[in-house]
Amino acid sequence: MNKYEIMFIVRPDMEEAEIKKTADAMKKVLTDAKAKVLEEKAMGQRELAYEIRKFNTGYYYLFVVEADKAAEQEFNRVARINESLLRHLIVKVED
């Protein structure tokens, strides 16, 4: 199992409950793929460095997970098709 840091940005034009629901759905993608979420951090609404899909802000989330390659690929696949996410980034952490 590898350790990954996964950051994603949720659209700011949604209700707070919908934003939390989106983050929980992304977490469920990981846990369903047998990944272990070590740390979960809601970083709040922040200004984007550049405009993405006509948005200047977004809600940032960070997950630190232990997962195999299949779980990382499944998260990446779901994040690409999820309309609620503006961007995501998966970084493998070397111990």
N, C-alpha and C positions, 0 to 999 in steps of 0.2 A: 504494500500500500504506500502510495506517495502522499505527500502533504502539499495542498494547494491553497492559495489565496484567491478567492473569487470576489470580484467587485462588479456590481452592476448598478445602473442608474435607471430609476423609474420615472415615468412622465409626471410632471408637476400639476397637470390639469385634472387629476383624478381626486376623488374624495379620499380623506385620510384612511378610512376603512378599506377602500379598494387598494390603496398603496400597500397597506399591511397585508392584505389578502394576496397580493401579487408576490410579495417577499416570502410569505408562508408557502405559496405554491412552488416557488423556486427551491425553497428548502426541502419540500416534499419530493421534488424531482431527485435531489441528491440522496435523501434517506431511502427512497424506493429503489435506488440503484446500489444500495448497500454501502453508501458513504457515511462516515461518522463526522458530524458537525462538531468541531472542537470549540469554535468561537463564532458568535454572531453579533454583529455590531451595526446598528442603525445610525448612520452618521448625519441624518437630517437633510434638509434642503440646502443646496449649495449652488453657487453660480458656476456655470460651465465656462470653460476656457474659450469655447467658440459655440456658435449656434448649431444645434442639432435638431432637425425637423421643426424649425421655427420656434424652438424652446431655448431660453437662456439660462434656465435653472433646472434642477432635477433632484430627486431624493436618492441619496447614495446608501448602499448597503455593502457590507463586507462580511464574507464567510471565510473562516479558516477550516478546512476539511481534510480528513484522511480518506482517500478514495483510490480506486484503481482507475486505469485508463478508460474503461467502459463508462464509469460514472461521470468522469470529466467530459467525455464525448457526448453523453446523453444531455448533460446540462447545457453544453454548447449548442446542441441541436435545438433544444427547447427554447433557449434564449434567443436564437436567431429568428424563430417564428412567432415569438410572443410580442404582440403589438404594444404592450405596456412598457417594454424596456427600450430605452434609448440606446444604451451601449452596455457591453459587458467585457470583462477582461479576466482571464484565468492565468495565474502565474504559478509555476511549480516552485516550491520552496525547497532549497537544498539544506539539509541539516548539517 
